[in-house]
Amino acid sequence: MRLIFATTNEGKMKEIRMIMADLGIEVLSMKEAGLEADIVEDGQSFEENAVIKAKAIAALCDDIVLADDSGLEVDYLNKEPGIYSARYMGETTPYSVKNQNIIERLNGVEQCKRTARFVCVIAAVFPDGSVRTTRGTIEGIIAEHPIGENGFGYDPIVYVPEFGKTTAQLSSEEKNKVSHRGKALELMKEQIRQYLNM
């Protein structure tokens, strides 16, 4: 039994392997498993998109397939960029530009209205065809300037008050404990254990 994660993102795979290590199952990316699919994410929610991805890859193998859909919700911007986080301002636009755009749109907005969260939904499709989803979030505030070199994407602009730093300033260990993906993966790990009767 293998666990295949429907992603080609190496940063994500590193995080996933660290969290799933104690399951004792081989964890592979789509590329490592030799699987390819042209997936159209046309769902209206993180849950729908994660399930679409997981089902597309599960159709190609007999393994447990996980997929995630995640993004940033900025309350002041009506929860933008939301499910469009990766495609926000165009898929090839660098995150430094996307981050600057969000900061500029919140220019002059008081701190109490700069609330935001990272959301991650993990979907699993098991070999028996059953589907389960888990959701994790990390609450924060949009910073006034990007800070930090760790992480990727919107990490430099999401300030987490409980740590006093942005998610791009957290160590891998700190991030895995509190990250939206870390929380969703921990919940999914329990679902996988139940499925495998571990």
SVG drawing of the C-alpha trace seen along z (x, -y; Angstrom):
<svg xmlns="http://www.w3.org/2000/svg" viewBox="-19 -55 34 58">
<polyline fill="none" stroke="black" stroke-width="0.4" points="0.0,0.0 1.4,-3.4 0.2,-6.9 0.2,-9.1 -0.1,-12.9 -1.6,-14.6 1.0,-17.4 4.2,-18.3 5.2,-20.9 8.4,-19.8 7.9,-22.2 4.6,-20.6 6.0,-17.1 8.7,-17.8 6.0,-19.0 3.8,-16.0 6.6,-13.4 7.6,-14.9 4.0,-14.6 3.2,-11.2 6.5,-9.6 5.2,-7.6 2.5,-5.9 5.2,-3.6 3.7,-3.9 5.7,-4.9 4.7,-8.5 5.1,-9.5 4.3,-12.5 2.4,-12.0 5.7,-12.4 7.5,-9.8 4.6,-7.4 4.8,-8.0 1.2,-9.4 0.0,-12.3 -3.4,-13.9 -4.7,-17.1 -7.0,-18.1 -9.5,-20.9 -10.2,-22.4 -13.7,-23.8 -15.1,-23.3 -16.7,-26.1 -15.0,-25.3 -11.6,-24.0 -13.4,-20.7 -14.7,-20.3 -11.4,-21.0 -9.4,-18.7 -11.9,-15.8 -11.7,-16.5 -7.9,-16.2 -7.8,-13.1 -10.4,-11.3 -8.6,-12.1 -5.4,-10.4 -7.2,-7.6 -8.6,-6.6 -5.1,-5.8 -3.9,-3.6 -4.9,-1.3 -3.3,-3.3 -4.5,-5.7 -4.6,-9.1 -4.5,-12.4 -4.9,-15.8 -5.2,-19.2 -6.6,-22.5 -5.5,-25.5 -5.4,-29.2 -5.6,-32.5 -8.8,-34.1 -8.6,-37.8 -11.8,-38.9 -11.6,-42.6 -11.4,-41.5 -14.5,-39.3 -12.3,-36.2 -10.2,-36.8 -8.1,-35.3 -9.7,-32.1 -10.0,-29.1 -8.2,-31.2 -5.1,-31.8 -2.7,-30.0 -4.3,-31.6 -4.8,-35.1 -3.5,-37.8 -2.5,-35.0 -0.7,-31.7 2.7,-33.0 2.6,-36.1 5.3,-35.9 4.0,-35.8 6.1,-38.9 3.7,-40.8 0.6,-39.0 1.6,-39.8 2.3,-43.4 -1.1,-43.7 -2.9,-42.4 -0.8,-44.7 -1.7,-47.7 -5.4,-46.9 -5.3,-46.9 -3.4,-50.2 -4.8,-52.3 -7.0,-49.5 -6.8,-49.2 -5.2,-46.0 -8.5,-44.6 -9.9,-44.5 -6.9,-42.8 -7.8,-39.4 -7.0,-36.5 -6.5,-32.8 -4.8,-30.0 -7.2,-27.2 -6.2,-23.7 -8.6,-20.9 -7.1,-17.4 -9.2,-14.9 -8.5,-11.2 -9.8,-8.6 -9.2,-5.1 -8.9,-1.9 -12.5,-0.9 -13.7,-4.2 -14.6,-5.9 -13.8,-9.6 -12.9,-11.6 -12.0,-15.2 -10.3,-17.1 -9.9,-20.9 -7.2,-22.9 -6.8,-26.7 -4.2,-29.0 -5.6,-32.4 -3.5,-35.6 -3.4,-39.2 -2.1,-40.6 1.2,-42.3 2.1,-45.7 5.3,-44.5 6.4,-41.0 8.7,-39.5 10.6,-36.2 12.4,-33.8 11.0,-30.4 7.9,-28.9 6.4,-30.0 3.5,-31.7 1.6,-34.1 3.7,-33.1 5.6,-36.4 2.4,-38.5 0.4,-36.4 1.4,-37.5 0.5,-35.0 -0.1,-36.9 0.5,-33.8 4.1,-33.5 4.7,-37.2 5.9,-36.5 4.8,-35.7 4.4,-32.1 7.5,-32.8 9.5,-33.3 8.4,-30.1 10.8,-27.1 9.7,-23.9 8.9,-22.3 6.8,-25.3 5.0,-25.5 4.1,-21.8 2.6,-22.2 0.3,-25.1 0.0,-25.2 -3.3,-24.8 -1.8,-21.9 -0.2,-20.4 -3.5,-20.4 -5.4,-19.0 -2.8,-16.3 -2.8,-15.3 -6.6,-14.9 -6.3,-12.9 -3.6,-10.7 -6.2,-9.5 -8.6,-8.8 -5.9,-6.7 -5.2,-4.8 -8.9,-4.0 -9.0,-2.8 -5.9,-0.6 -7.1,0.5 -3.8,-0.6"/>
</svg>
